Amino acid sequence: MARTHRQRRIYDQPQAEVRQAVERAMYELGLEIKPDSTEYEVRGVHSMSTLSWGEQVKVLLATFPGGGTQVVAESKLVFGFVDWGRNTSNVEGLFGSMAALLGPGEAAPLEP
């Protein structure tokens, strides 16, 4: 499995509301939000444990040209070659948790 997993979704809500949902979702997933996060980027980390070398989750937020907010979530390994599905689980868990507050959002392809 790949060392990185990314997905993009579009939400109808304004960016401030989406950011609050991102932070809550990270908390629910047990991610520690890094203090170097900005208005447009939220960084979280799963610390190293007996089952993982740790993962980094980065969420980019931007106003979508048609209205609403686009979110790109990426999870990658801190160290290691095989993630055993943890990165996919992190991204899908993040969007799943956000759906409770914002709805499912619209899945969108990643831009090259």
Buried (B, 14 or more C-beta within 10 A) or exposed (E): EEBBBBBBBBBBBEBEBBBBBBBBBBEBBEBEBBEEBEEEBBBBBBEEEEEBBBBBBBBBBEEBEEEBBBBBBBBBBBEEEEBEEBBBBBBBBBBBBBBEBBEEBEEBEEEE
